Amino acid sequence: MNKIFLVASREFKTRVQKKTFLLSTIGLPILIFGFYALMIYFQVKTTDNFKVAVSDQSKLFNGKIDDKKSTEVIFSFMDADTTALNKKLIDGAFDAYLFIPNGYNLQSGEPQISFRSSKALGLMTRDKIEDRINNALEEKKLLALNISKGQLDSARLENNAIAFTTNDGKKNNETKVGISYVVGMIAGFLIYIILFVYGTMVMRGVMEEKVSRIAEVIVSSVKPFELMLGKIFGIGAVGLIQFIIWMVLVFGLQFLIPVIFPDVAAQMQSAPIQPGAMGAVNVAKESGALQGIMAGLAEINFTLIIGCFVFYFLGGYFMYAALFAAVGSAVNEDPQDAQSLLLPIMMPIIFAMVIMTKAVNDPNSTLAIFGSLFPLTSPIVMMARVAHGVPDGVTVVQLIASMALLVLGFLGTTWVAAKIYRTGILMYGKKVTWKEMWKWAFKNN
Amino acid sequence: MHNILELKNLQKQYATQKAVDDVSFSIEQGSIFGLLGPNGAGKTTLLRMITGIFYPDSGDLLFDGKPFDPQNDFVHIGYMPEERGLYKKMKIGEQAMYLAQLKGLSKSEALEKIKFWFKKFEMESWWNKKVEDLSKGMSQKLQFVTTVLHEPKLIILDEPFSGLDPLNANLIKDEIYGLAQRGSTIIFSTHRMEQVEEICDHIILMNLGKKILDGTVTDVKQQFKENKFNVQFKGQPTELASPIFTIEHQEKQQLIVKINEGYNSNHVLNYLLQQDVLIERFNEILPSLNDIFIHLVEGSKATTRAFQNN
């Protein structure tokens, strides 16, 4: 046990002390965040203080487009004809002008309103201006028909006009199902990535030991099984730490956005296209569904999901890491060899991913149940079902059975992998086939 | 003297062939033992069984008088395999610490011993260097240090001098003698016969998985001597034909003779003295281990087997 710990701590330390670890663990999220922040920044800032002169010849707006107090686009009214406006535009008194010709007819839209700017407008700016003017025009039109904005809003059907329920009398909350879908998808996808990234890391670690010819030196003091387990534990710890740092950074930086750009959050409400989660929240706020999402989130059992995530993350990782280690031990210097040996290991992972995308939609289908019980696919598929909750997505019995099978699967693959590994790490200069690996695993030697 | 290691009828079978076939021998404590044999003779397999990496199919292995228990006896063994390496990206000091701790040393013990050896081999400045910055000879020295660091009772060195310059080879050689004097036993596996002749007390020769020769270097040479003598003289011999010997090689002032059955070197000397020449030198030509090796191994299927083994 002590030796497994020694091996694991070496694996852990050498990886964590590497510059690439710092770079990928801390640098990457910061880079993504920076990119994200820049995108928002430019999106919001491009239209800062864009001055539009409005010449309202038919007195349509009475000196006011709308009630918005925005610094992006500033409308200022003036009485001038197009020639004068053109001259001022060239002089740079404003960035653009809006000309509403005399005798403008709201219903027919004739003669056409014209908008002229000194430079071609960016897509976002154009959208914003168009949006505000159109909204203002729409309101004027409705007023002409004697309908107020309030009347129109109340006429629109809310989402919960129909009550969906299931046989057991539970409310079938659409928002909750939607959120479960997203949560299940994200969790399953994360485990998929983890299996690949850290599994490959284990494989490369084993290959390194073999290529640098240190394996035989080490196994004269450590049993190959201990060496393999130490490596798997050490890299697993790296993965866990890296993952926690990522999570903390991602969430921490999300909250930083409004701090760094105080005006961004406020301005984003008026932005027609918003990226990411903040956009979704804003959209929800506008449509009044925020409460729904909040209620949906509250209904999701995050303790269960996070608990299961950690279990399936570790279980799946341990099971596959042993297989990756076995492949690494069988490969010689040529990384090309690894490709063909890896295929049978990657197949079930990819297969699991396919089942998972089905399972998030229909957590109780036969395929989903099978996928969430079969240990090679369960780490990914079960996350999709767990996101729908117990017992809606998965029954307690199935969950326990799946966990038990995963533990058995982990013990099984580790046992097989250890036998391949033991022979493989001391074998040089020979291209190994699956047939031979099978013999190493199941023939006593 | 007591035996540190005893092998009794050790066997190890691979899928297609017997890698080690009924090998028995014993090694005295404090001796330097040479394990010889062509490629594919089964040396590495044998060594892996002695180090506990492989388990023998049958036979007994006694370490220090007791049945070999790899789980506990590994601390008394230091193994430098032929296929050896180091973690390239690791710092040298950390690497030595790691390997020492794997051999069961505590952190403080490990540090103390590493410092001692690094000082001895003038490697102190290497501590924070990475292995990839070392030359082959330098990393060889580091490997030797990590092999003997924990003061093992049994040190196994597989081709320890490959890649070392004569200066460093001598340094290691002196260390090997020193370790043997302090009571460590050394198994030395190589196919460089001149080194074996120089260093080893006792050798065994393996071929095709079997032990084909076992004895001290002197005994083995005696066993394979062909009664050849080198004679150097001054003057002109009157006659050089006698039933006592056959001339193998003749130069103006030198003869190589092979003594015939029933005679000994004194007969030859007596005969030569009567030939009115001044004998300057008279010595027996013993076969080199190299000759014995080639003589014994040549003609066997050793080469083909070496290929099958890989």
Chai-1 contact restraints between the chains, C-beta under 6 A:
chainA,res_idxA,chainB,res_idxB,connection_type,confidence,min_distance_angstrom,max_distance_angstrom,comment,restraint_id
A,L6,B,Q101,contact,1.0,0.0,6.0,A-B,restraint_1
A,R10,B,Y98,contact,1.0,0.0,6.0,A-B,restraint_2
A,S212,B,G85,contact,1.0,0.0,6.0,A-B,restraint_3
A,S212,B,K88,contact,1.0,0.0,6.0,A-B,restraint_4
A,R213,B,E83,contact,1.0,0.0,6.0,A-B,restraint_5
A,R213,B,R84,contact,1.0,0.0,6.0,A-B,restraint_6
A,R213,B,G85,contact,1.0,0.0,6.0,A-B,restraint_7
A,I214,B,G85,contact,1.0,0.0,6.0,A-B,restraint_8
A,I214,B,L86,contact,1.0,0.0,6.0,A-B,restraint_9
A,E216,B,P81,contact,1.0,0.0,6.0,A-B,restraint_10
A,E216,B,E83,contact,1.0,0.0,6.0,A-B,restraint_11
A,V217,B,R84,contact,1.0,0.0,6.0,A-B,restraint_12
A,V219,B,I53,contact,1.0,0.0,6.0,A-B,restraint_13
A,S220,B,T51,contact,1.0,0.0,6.0,A-B,restraint_14
A,S220,B,Y79,contact,1.0,0.0,6.0,A-B,restraint_15
A,S221,B,F74,contact,1.0,0.0,6.0,A-B,restraint_16
A,S221,B,L102,contact,1.0,0.0,6.0,A-B,restraint_17
A,S221,B,K103,contact,1.0,0.0,6.0,A-B,restraint_18
A,V222,B,L102,contact,1.0,0.0,6.0,A-B,restraint_19
A,G429,B,N310,contact,1.0,0.0,6.0,A-B,restraint_20
